[in-house]
């Protein structure tokens, strides 16, 4: 299934994408696409529905993030060797973990706000996974039993805040709108995430091109690794790192400006599109 949340910001309804690409309303069957509705039993019940009998959402309706605000949002740094090299950093021997905040999440086509006092705003195309049940001390062989599905994440970053303001990376990762998710949450039965083509464009020009096959640490490994340090709850989001082509790795570096448009595509997971807009207060 391709699960979505549609409607005005803060008032999204649960839905799914039918075989013709239309949004169908799931409100009569679940209250939201969240941790409470991502367990295997609920997903099986939704999968068994007669899709054609579900009400259609209004034509052209806004899509929100395909999962409601997560309890925890964990990100993996430098998980592609060629991206580590372009940033001049060593290839990690263990996953690098940092936090984004739940309130960074926005819809796949919503504007991205240029933060106040920022000047090195960057893009990062990533595949994220969403947990389907509570996970603690998971073994790698069992990891996929805990994952509900996958979606695109734009791990938007402010590099000066991240690298020059001392302390944790999260300073450059947690501005509002810095985690567009979606357009869909694709359930694990529909797609194999291990070899998906990835592409990001800025103003129509390809900046990132890669494949999930070149990740250093696989999704099952990440589930097992992260849950040795913390408990992941159903509905939590983990975004898994970016391939090469970020603006800070270019020579000379190229950063986003207000008015720029980002387009992000991962095979089988759809396409996002965001415009960068200035902070207005």
Phi and psi in degrees as GROMACS dihedral restraints (atoms count N, CA, C in turn):
[ dihedral_restraints ]
;  ai    aj    ak    al  type     phi  dphi    fc
    3     4     5     6     1  -111.0    20    10
    4     5     6     7     1   104.6    20    10
    6     7     8     9     1   -92.7    20    10
    7     8     9    10     1   144.3    20    10
    9    10    11    12     1  -139.3    20    10
   10    11    12    13     1   168.1    20    10
   12    13    14    15     1  -129.1    20    10
   13    14    15    16     1   129.8    20    10
   15    16    17    18     1  -131.0    20    10
   16    17    18    19     1   152.8    20    10
   18    19    20    21     1   121.7    20    10
   19    20    21    22     1  -175.7    20    10
   21    22    23    24     1   -64.8    20    10
   22    23    24    25     1   153.7    20    10
   24    25    26    27     1   -56.1    20    10
   25    26    27    28     1   125.8    20    10
   27    28    29    30     1    86.7    20    10
   28    29    30    31     1    -5.9    20    10
   30    31    32    33     1  -133.6    20    10
   31    32    33    34     1    32.8    20    10
   33    34    35    36     1   -68.5    20    10
   34    35    36    37     1   147.1    20    10
   36    37    38    39     1  -109.2    20    10
   37    38    39    40     1   155.5    20    10
   39    40    41    42     1   -79.6    20    10
   40    41    42    43     1   147.1    20    10
   42    43    44    45     1  -158.1    20    10
   43    44    45    46     1  -178.8    20    10
   45    46    47    48     1  -143.0    20    10
   46    47    48    49     1   163.3    20    10
   48    49    50    51     1   -97.2    20    10
   49    50    51    52     1   125.5    20    10
   51    52    53    54     1   -83.4    20    10
   52    53    54    55     1  -179.4    20    10
   54    55    56    57     1   -66.4    20    10
   55    56    57    58     1   -16.4    20    10
   57    58    59    60     1   -98.1    20    10
   58    59    60    61     1     7.1    20    10
   60    61    62    63     1    82.6    20    10
   61    62    63    64     1    11.3    20    10
   63    64    65    66     1   -93.9    20    10
   64    65    66    67     1   152.3    20    10
   66    67    68    69     1   -85.5    20    10
   67    68    69    70     1   127.2    20    10
   69    70    71    72     1  -111.8    20    10
   70    71    72    73     1   142.4    20    10
   72    73    74    75     1   -85.6    20    10
   73    74    75    76     1   125.6    20    10
   75    76    77    78     1  -104.0    20    10
   76    77    78    79     1    12.4    20    10
   78    79    80    81     1   -59.2    20    10
   79    80    81    82     1   -28.8    20    10
   81    82    83    84     1   -75.9    20    10
   82    83    84    85     1    -8.3    20    10
   84    85    86    87     1  -119.2    20    10
   85    86    87    88     1   -30.0    20    10
   87    88    89    90     1  -143.5    20    10
   88    89    90    91     1   153.2    20    10
   90    91    92    93     1   -81.1    20    10
   91    92    93    94     1   -25.1    20    10
   93    94    95    96     1  -166.9    20    10
   94    95    96    97     1   166.9    20    10
   96    97    98    99     1   -94.2    20    10
   97    98    99   100     1   100.2    20    10
   99   100   101   102     1  -151.5    20    10
  100   101   102   103     1  -177.2    20    10
  102   103   104   105     1   -53.8    20    10
  103   104   105   106     1   -37.4    20    10
  105   106   107   108     1   -68.9    20    10
  106   107   108   109     1   -18.5    20    10
  108   109   110   111     1  -113.3    20    10
  109   110   111   112     1    10.2    20    10
  111   112   113   114     1  -106.9    20    10
  112   113   114   115     1     7.4    20    10
  114   115   116   117     1   -72.1    20    10
  115   116   117   118     1   161.5    20    10
  117   118   119   120     1   -61.1    20    10
  118   119   120   121     1   -38.0    20    10
  120   121   122   123     1   -65.1    20    10
  121   122   123   124     1   -44.8    20    10
  123   124   125   126     1   -67.0    20    10
  124   125   126   127     1   -42.3    20    10
  126   127   128   129     1   -61.6    20    10
  127   128   129   130     1   -39.9    20    10
  129   130   131   132     1   -63.5    20    10
  130   131   132   133     1   -38.4    20    10
  132   133   134   135     1   -65.7    20    10
  133   134   135   136     1   -42.3    20    10
  135   136   137   138     1   -66.5    20    10
  136   137   138   139     1   -38.4    20    10
  138   139   140   141     1   -64.2    20    10
  139   140   141   142     1   -29.6    20    10
  141   142   143   144     1   -82.1    20    10
  142   143   144   145     1    -7.6    20    10
  144   145   146   147     1   -66.7    20    10
  145   146   147   148     1   150.7    20    10
  147   148   149   150     1   -79.1    20    10
  148   149   150   151     1   102.4    20    10
  150   151   152   153     1   -57.5    20    10
  151   152   153   154     1   -40.3    20    10
  153   154   155   156     1   -63.7    20    10
  154   155   156   157     1   -19.2    20    10
  156   157   158   159     1   -84.7    20    10
  157   158   159   160     1   -11.0    20    10
  159   160   161   162     1   -78.1    20    10
  160   161   162   163     1   143.1    20    10
  162   163   164   165     1   -63.1    20    10
  163   164   165   166     1   144.3    20    10
  165   166   167   168     1   -79.9    20    10
  166   167   168   169     1   140.6    20    10
  168   169   170   171     1   -74.5    20    10
  169   170   171   172     1   159.0    20    10
  171   172   173   174     1   -57.1    20    10
  172   173   174   175     1   143.2    20    10
  174   175   176   177     1   -59.2    20    10
  175   176   177   178     1   133.2    20    10
  177   178   179   180     1    74.3    20    10
  178   179   180   181     1    15.9    20    10
  180   181   182   183     1   -63.9    20    10
  181   182   183   184     1   146.0    20    10
  183   184   185   186     1   -64.1    20    10
  184   185   186   187     1   140.1    20    10
  186   187   188   189     1  -101.1    20    10
  187   188   189   190     1   128.0    20    10
  189   190   191   192     1   -89.5    20    10
  190   191   192   193     1  -175.4    20    10
  192   193   194   195     1   -57.6    20    10
  193   194   195   196     1   142.1    20    10
  195   196   197   198     1   -78.3    20    10
  196   197   198   199     1     0.5    20    10
  198   199   200   201     1  -137.4    20    10
  199   200   201   202     1   142.0    20    10
  201   202   203   204     1   -68.6    20    10
  202   203   204   205     1   169.7    20    10
  204   205   206   207     1   -48.7    20    10
  205   206   207   208     1   121.1    20    10
  207   208   209   210     1   -75.8    20    10
  208   209   210   211     1   152.8    20    10
  210   211   212   213     1   -66.0    20    10
  211   212   213   214     1   -45.9    20    10
  213   214   215   216     1  -128.3    20    10
  214   215   216   217     1   143.5    20    10
  216   217   218   219     1  -131.2    20    10
  217   218   219   220     1   106.0    20    10
  219   220   221   222     1  -109.3    20    10
  220   221   222   223     1   140.4    20    10
  222   223   224   225     1  -123.3    20    10
  223   224   225   226     1   150.3    20    10
  225   226   227   228     1  -111.0    20    10
  226   227   228   229     1   127.8    20    10
  228   229   230   231     1   -97.6    20    10
  229   230   231   232     1   147.7    20    10
  231   232   233   234     1    52.7    20    10
  232   233   234   235     1    46.8    20    10
  234   235   236   237     1   -94.2    20    10
  235   236   237   238     1     9.1    20    10
  237   238   239   240     1  -125.4    20    10
  238   239   240   241     1   125.3    20    10
  240   241   242   243     1   -59.8    20    10
  241   242   243   244     1   -40.8    20    10
  243   244   245   246     1   -69.3    20    10
  244   245   246   247     1   -28.8    20    10
  246   247   248   249     1   -71.2    20    10
  247   248   249   250     1   -40.2    20    10
  249   250   251   252     1   -58.7    20    10
  250   251   252   253     1   -43.2    20    10
  252   253   254   255     1   -65.1    20    10
  253   254   255   256     1   -39.7    20    10
  255   256   257   258     1   -68.1    20    10
  256   257   258   259     1   -23.5    20    10
  258   259   260   261     1   -90.4    20    10
  259   260   261   262     1    -1.7    20    10
  261   262   263   264     1    75.7    20    10
  262   263   264   265     1    21.2    20    10
  264   265   266   267     1  -111.0    20    10
  265   266   267   268     1   158.1    20    10
  267   268   269   270     1   -69.9    20    10
  268   269   270   271     1   148.0    20    10
  270   271   272   273     1   -69.6    20    10
  271   272   273   274     1   124.6    20    10
  273   274   275   276     1   -68.5    20    10
  274   275   276   277     1   145.9    20    10
  276   277   278   279     1   -94.4    20    10
  277   278   279   280     1   -15.2    20    10
  279   280   281   282     1  -135.9    20    10
  280   281   282   283     1   154.1    20    10
  282   283   284   285     1   -58.3    20    10
  283   284   285   286     1   136.3    20    10
  285   286   287   288     1   -90.7    20    10
  286   287   288   289     1   123.4    20    10
  288   289   290   291     1  -114.5    20    10
  289   290   291   292     1   142.3    20    10
  291   292   293   294     1  -149.3    20    10
  292   293   294   295     1   171.7    20    10
  294   295   296   297     1  -107.7    20    10
  295   296   297   298     1   140.2    20    10
  297   298   299   300     1  -105.5    20    10
  298   299   300   301     1   163.6    20    10
  300   301   302   303     1   -97.0    20    10
  301   302   303   304     1   151.9    20    10
  303   304   305   306     1   -59.3    20    10
  304   305   306   307     1   -29.4    20    10
  306   307   308   309     1   -84.4    20    10
  307   308   309   310     1     7.0    20    10
  309   310   311   312     1   -81.4    20    10
  310   311   312   313     1   -16.2    20    10
  312   313   314   315     1   -67.9    20    10
  313   314   315   316     1   135.3    20    10
  315   316   317   318     1  -143.0    20    10
  316   317   318   319     1   174.3    20    10
  318   319   320   321     1   -75.0    20    10
  319   320   321   322     1   163.2    20    10
  321   322   323   324     1   -68.8    20    10
  322   323   324   325     1   -19.9    20    10
  324   325   326   327     1  -118.6    20    10
  325   326   327   328     1     7.2    20    10
  327   328   329   330     1   -72.6    20    10
  328   329   330   331     1   154.2    20    10
  330   331   332   333     1   -64.1    20    10
  331   332   333   334     1   149.0    20    10
  333   334   335   336     1  -105.2    20    10
  334   335   336   337     1   127.9    20    10
  336   337   338   339     1   -88.1    20    10
  337   338   339   340     1   130.0    20    10
  339   340   341   342     1   -75.8    20    10
  340   341   342   343     1   118.9    20    10
  342   343   344   345     1   -66.1    20    10
  343   344   345   346     1   153.1    20    10
  345   346   347   348     1   -60.5    20    10
  346   347   348   349     1   135.7    20    10
  348   349   350   351     1    68.5    20    10
  349   350   351   352     1    13.7    20    10
  351   352   353   354     1   -89.3    20    10
  352   353   354   355     1   155.3    20    10
  354   355   356   357     1  -151.0    20    10
  355   356   357   358     1     6.9    20    10
  357   358   359   360     1  -138.0    20    10
  358   359   360   361     1    57.4    20    10
  360   361   362   363     1   -81.8    20    10
  361   362   363   364     1   133.4    20    10
  363   364   365   366     1  -131.8    20    10
  364   365   366   367     1   164.8    20    10
  366   367   368   369     1  -109.4    20    10
  367   368   369   370     1   154.5    20    10
  369   370   371   372     1  -152.2    20    10
  370   371   372   373     1   110.4    20    10
  372   373   374   375     1   -80.6    20    10
  373   374   375   376     1   126.7    20    10
  375   376   377   378     1  -144.8    20    10
  376   377   378   379     1   153.7    20    10
  378   379   380   381     1   -96.0    20    10
  379   380   381   382     1   131.3    20    10
  381   382   383   384     1  -113.4    20    10
  382   383   384   385     1   153.5    20    10
  384   385   386   387     1  -121.8    20    10
  385   386   387   388     1   153.4    20    10
  387   388   389   390     1  -119.4    20    10
  388   389   390   391     1   132.6    20    10
  390   391   392   393     1   -75.2    20    10
  391   392   393   394     1   143.7    20    10
  393   394   395   396     1  -103.6    20    10
  394   395   396   397     1   -14.7    20    10
  396   397   398   399     1  -158.9    20    10
  397   398   399   400     1   166.6    20    10
  399   400   401   402     1   -61.5    20    10
  400   401   402   403     1   135.4    20    10
  402   403   404   405     1  -133.5    20    10
  403   404   405   406     1   125.1    20    10
  405   406   407   408     1  -144.4    20    10
  406   407   408   409     1   131.5    20    10
  408   409   410   411     1    50.6    20    10
  409   410   411   412     1    52.2    20    10
  411   412   413   414     1   -81.1    20    10
  412   413   414   415     1   140.6    20    10
  414   415   416   417     1   -86.6    20    10
  415   416   417   418     1   146.3    20    10
  417   418   419   420     1   -56.7    20    10
  418   419   420   421     1   -38.0    20    10
  420   421   422   423     1   -64.9    20    10
  421   422   423   424     1   -21.8    20    10
  423   424   425   426     1  -103.2    20    10
  424   425   426   427     1     0.5    20    10
  426   427   428   429     1   -59.8    20    10
  427   428   429   430     1   -40.2    20    10
  429   430   431   432     1   -72.5    20    10
  430   431   432   433     1   -11.7    20    10
  432   433   434   435     1   -66.9    20    10
  433   434   435   436     1   -16.6    20    10
  435   436   437   438     1  -101.7    20    10
  436   437   438   439     1    -7.3    20    10
  438   439   440   441     1  -100.2    20    10
  439   440   441   442     1   131.3    20    10
  441   442   443   444     1   -89.0    20    10
  442   443   444   445     1   -37.3    20    10
  444   445   446   447     1   179.4    20    10
  445   446   447   448     1  -173.8    20    10
  447   448   449   450     1  -131.9    20    10
  448   449   450   451     1   152.0    20    10
  450   451   452   453     1  -153.5    20    10
  451   452   453   454     1   167.9    20    10
  453   454   455   456     1   -78.9    20    10
  454   455   456   457     1   141.3    20    10
  456   457   458   459     1  -128.7    20    10
  457   458   459   460     1   133.3    20    10
  459   460   461   462     1   -98.1    20    10
  460   461   462   463     1   101.5    20    10
  462   463   464   465     1   -80.4    20    10
  463   464   465   466     1    71.6    20    10
  465   466   467   468     1   -59.8    20    10
  466   467   468   469     1   140.5    20    10
  468   469   470   471     1  -138.6    20    10
  469   470   471   472     1   147.6    20    10
  471   472   473   474     1  -111.4    20    10
  472   473   474   475     1   107.1    20    10
  474   475   476   477     1   -69.8    20    10
  475   476   477   478     1   -31.7    20    10
  477   478   479   480     1   -69.0    20    10
  478   479   480   481     1   -43.2    20    10
  480   481   482   483     1   -61.9    20    10
  481   482   483   484     1   -39.6    20    10
  483   484   485   486     1   -70.0    20    10
  484   485   486   487     1   -45.0    20    10
  486   487   488   489     1  -106.9    20    10
  487   488   489   490     1   -21.8    20    10
  489   490   491   492     1  -113.6    20    10
  490   491   492   493     1    -4.5    20    10
  492   493   494   495     1  -103.9    20    10
  493   494   495   496     1    13.0    20    10
  495   496   497   498     1    69.1    20    10
  496   497   498   499     1   145.4    20    10
  498   499   500   501     1    92.8    20    10
  499   500   501   502     1  -150.3    20    10
  501   502   503   504     1   -78.2    20    10
  502   503   504   505     1   153.6    20    10
  504   505   506   507     1   -59.7    20    10
  505   506   507   508     1   -25.7    20    10
  507   508   509   510     1   -58.5    20    10
  508   509   510   511     1   -20.3    20    10
  510   511   512   513     1   -57.9    20    10
  511   512   513   514     1   -33.3    20    10
  513   514   515   516     1   -98.2    20    10
  514   515   516   517     1     6.7    20    10
  516   517   518   519     1  -120.4    20    10
  517   518   519   520     1    -5.3    20    10
  519   520   521   522     1  -116.4    20    10
  520   521   522   523     1    15.2    20    10
  522   523   524   525     1   -68.3    20    10
  523   524   525   526     1   154.6    20    10
  525   526   527   528     1   -57.8    20    10
  526   527   528   529     1   143.5    20    10
  528   529   530   531     1    70.0    20    10
  529   530   531   532     1    13.1    20    10
  531   532   533   534     1   -86.3    20    10
  532   533   534   535     1    14.8    20    10
  534   535   536   537     1  -146.3    20    10
  535   536   537   538     1    66.7    20    10
  537   538   539   540     1   -60.0    20    10
  538   539   540   541     1   131.3    20    10
  540   541   542   543     1  -121.4    20    10
  541   542   543   544     1   149.3    20    10
  543   544   545   546     1   110.6    20    10
  544   545   546   547     1  -165.1    20    10
  546   547   548   549     1   -76.5    20    10
  547   548   549   550     1   -23.7    20    10
  549   550   551   552     1  -124.1    20    10
  550   551   552   553     1   160.5    20    10
  552   553   554   555     1  -104.0    20    10
  553   554   555   556     1   111.2    20    10
  555   556   557   558     1   -93.7    20    10
  556   557   558   559     1   120.6    20    10
  558   559   560   561     1   -68.3    20    10
  559   560   561   562     1   155.3    20    10
  561   562   563   564     1   -64.9    20    10
  562   563   564   565     1   -21.5    20    10
  564   565   566   567     1   -74.3    20    10
  565   566   567   568     1   -12.8    20    10
  567   568   569   570     1   -98.9    20    10
  568   569   570   571     1   -18.1    20    10
  570   571   572   573     1  -150.9    20    10
  571   572   573   574     1   144.5    20    10
  573   574   575   576     1   -99.4    20    10
  574   575   576   577     1   117.0    20    10
  576   577   578   579     1   -82.7    20    10
  577   578   579   580     1     3.8    20    10
  579   580   581   582     1   -82.0    20    10
  580   581   582   583     1   -13.1    20    10
  582   583   584   585     1  -151.7    20    10
  583   584   585   586     1    67.7    20    10
  585   586   587   588     1  -111.6    20    10
  586   587   588   589     1   132.1    20    10
  588   589   590   591     1   -68.3    20    10
  589   590   591   592     1   143.6    20    10
  591   592   593   594     1  -131.9    20    10
  592   593   594   595     1   140.1    20    10
  594   595   596   597     1  -151.9    20    10
  595   596   597   598     1   137.5    20    10
  597   598   599   600     1  -127.8    20    10
  598   599   600   601     1   135.5    20    10
  600   601   602   603     1  -119.4    20    10
  601   602   603   604     1   145.9    20    10
  603   604   605   606     1  -119.9    20    10
  604   605   606   607     1   120.3    20    10
  606   607   608   609     1    53.1    20    10
  607   608   609   610     1    38.5    20    10
  609   610   611   612     1    85.1    20    10
  610   611   612   613     1    -6.5    20    10
  612   613   614   615     1   -99.6    20    10
  613   614   615   616     1   129.3    20    10
  615   616   617   618     1   -67.9    20    10
  616   617   618   619     1   125.2    20    10
  618   619   620   621     1  -112.4    20    10
  619   620   621   622     1   -38.4    20    10
  621   622   623   624     1  -122.2    20    10
  622   623   624   625     1   137.5    20    10
  624   625   626   627     1  -147.9    20    10
  625   626   627   628     1   123.6    20    10
  627   628   629   630     1  -166.2    20    10
  628   629   630   631     1  -161.3    20    10
  630   631   632   633     1  -149.5    20    10
  631   632   633   634     1   145.3    20    10
  633   634   635   636     1   -63.8    20    10
  634   635   636   637     1   -14.9    20    10
  636   637   638   639     1   -67.5    20    10
  637   638   639   640     1   -16.5    20    10
  639   640   641   642     1   -98.2    20    10
  640   641   642   643     1    10.6    20    10
  642   643   644   645     1   -62.8    20    10
  643   644   645   646     1   141.5    20    10
  645   646   647   648     1   -71.3    20    10
  646   647   648   649     1   -48.5    20    10
  648   649   650   651     1  -112.8    20    10
  649   650   651   652     1   121.2    20    10
  651   652   653   654     1   -71.2    20    10
  652   653   654   655     1   167.1    20    10
  654   655   656   657     1   -62.2    20    10
  655   656   657   658     1   -46.7    20    10
  657   658   659   660     1   -58.9    20    10
  658   659   660   661     1   -38.7    20    10
  660   661   662   663     1   -64.0    20    10
  661   662   663   664     1   -41.8    20    10
  663   664   665   666     1   -64.6    20    10
  664   665   666   667     1   -40.9    20    10
  666   667   668   669     1   -58.8    20    10
  667   668   669   670     1   -47.9    20    10
  669   670   671   672     1   -63.6    20    10
  670   671   672   673     1   -43.7    20    10
  672   673   674   675     1   -66.0    20    10
  673   674   675   676     1   -50.0    20    10
  675   676   677   678     1   -62.2    20    10
  676   677   678   679     1   -37.9    20    10
  678   679   680   681     1   -77.9    20    10
  679   680   681   682     1     1.3    20    10
  681   682   683   684     1   -80.3    20    10
  682   683   684   685     1   -16.5    20    10
  684   685   686   687     1  -113.6    20    10
  685   686   687   688     1   -25.2    20    10
  687   688   689   690     1  -155.3    20    10
  688   689   690   691     1   162.5    20    10
  690   691   692   693     1   -90.1    20    10
  691   692   693   694     1   129.9    20    10
  693   694   695   696     1   -98.5    20    10
  694   695   696   697     1   132.9    20    10
  696   697   698   699     1   -99.4    20    10
  697   698   699   700     1   158.8    20    10
  699   700   701   702     1   -55.9    20    10
  700   701   702   703     1   132.8    20    10
  702   703   704   705     1    93.4    20    10
  703   704   705   706     1   -10.9    20    10
  705   706   707   708     1   -68.3    20    10
  706   707   708   709     1   150.7    20    10
  708   709   710   711     1  -114.0    20    10
  709   710   711   712     1   136.6    20    10
  711   712   713   714     1  -126.6    20    10
  712   713   714   715     1   121.5    20    10
  714   715   716   717     1  -104.6    20    10
  715   716   717   718     1   141.1    20    10
  717   718   719   720     1  -110.5    20    10
  718   719   720   721     1    13.2    20    10
  720   721   722   723     1   104.9    20    10
  721   722   723   724     1   166.2    20    10
  723   724   725   726     1  -125.5    20    10
  724   725   726   727     1   146.8    20    10
  726   727   728   729     1   -75.1    20    10
  727   728   729   730     1   175.4    20    10
  729   730   731   732     1   -67.0    20    10
  730   731   732   733     1   161.8    20    10
  732   733   734   735     1   116.0    20    10
  733   734   735   736     1    10.7    20    10
  735   736   737   738     1   -70.5    20    10
  736   737   738   739     1   157.4    20    10
  738   739   740   741     1   -63.0    20    10
  739   740   741   742     1   -36.4    20    10
  741   742   743   744     1   -68.8    20    10
  742   743   744   745     1   -17.5    20    10
  744   745   746   747     1   -91.5    20    10
  745   746   747   748     1    -5.5    20    10
  747   748   749   750     1   -80.0    20    10
  748   749   750   751     1   159.3    20    10
  750   751   752   753     1  -123.7    20    10
  751   752   753   754     1   108.0    20    10
  753   754   755   756     1   -73.1    20    10
  754   755   756   757     1   164.2    20    10
  756   757   758   759     1   -58.8    20    10
  757   758   759   760     1   147.1    20    10
  759   760   761   762     1  -128.0    20    10
  760   761   762   763     1   124.6    20    10
  762   763   764   765     1  -115.5    20    10
  763   764   765   766     1   162.4    20    10
  765   766   767   768     1   -70.7    20    10
  766   767   768   769     1   150.2    20    10
  768   769   770   771     1  -128.5    20    10
  769   770   771   772     1   156.3    20    10
  771   772   773   774     1   -55.4    20    10
  772   773   774   775     1   134.7    20    10
  774   775   776   777     1   101.3    20    10
  775   776   777   778     1   -19.8    20    10
  777   778   779   780     1   -66.6    20    10
  778   779   780   781     1   151.1    20    10
  780   781   782   783     1  -122.4    20    10
  781   782   783   784     1   126.5    20    10
  783   784   785   786     1  -104.3    20    10
  784   785   786   787     1   137.8    20    10
  786   787   788   789     1  -127.0    20    10
  787   788   789   790     1   125.8    20    10
  789   790   791   792     1  -124.5    20    10
  790   791   792   793     1   130.4    20    10
  792   793   794   795     1  -133.6    20    10
  793   794   795   796     1   134.4    20    10
  795   796   797   798     1  -127.5    20    10
  796   797   798   799     1   132.3    20    10
  798   799   800   801     1   -50.1    20    10
  799   800   801   802     1   124.2    20    10
  801   802   803   804     1    83.0    20    10
  802   803   804   805     1   -11.5    20    10
  804   805   806   807     1  -111.5    20    10
  805   806   807   808     1     1.6    20    10
  807   808   809   810     1    91.8    20    10
  808   809   810   811     1  -163.0    20    10
  810   811   812   813     1  -135.8    20    10
  811   812   813   814     1   135.4    20    10
  813   814   815   816     1  -102.9    20    10
  814   815   816   817     1   160.0    20    10
  816   817   818   819     1  -150.7    20    10
  817   818   819   820     1   124.8    20    10
  819   820   821   822     1  -133.3    20    10
  820   821   822   823     1   144.0    20    10
  822   823   824   825     1  -103.8    20    10
  823   824   825   826     1   137.6    20    10
  825   826   827   828     1   -83.3    20    10
  826   827   828   829     1   126.5    20    10
  828   829   830   831     1  -123.9    20    10
  829   830   831   832     1   150.2    20    10
  831   832   833   834     1   -70.5    20    10
  832   833   834   835     1   151.8    20    10
  834   835   836   837     1   -68.9    20    10
  835   836   837   838     1   130.8    20    10
  837   838   839   840     1  -118.4    20    10
  838   839   840   841     1    -7.7    20    10
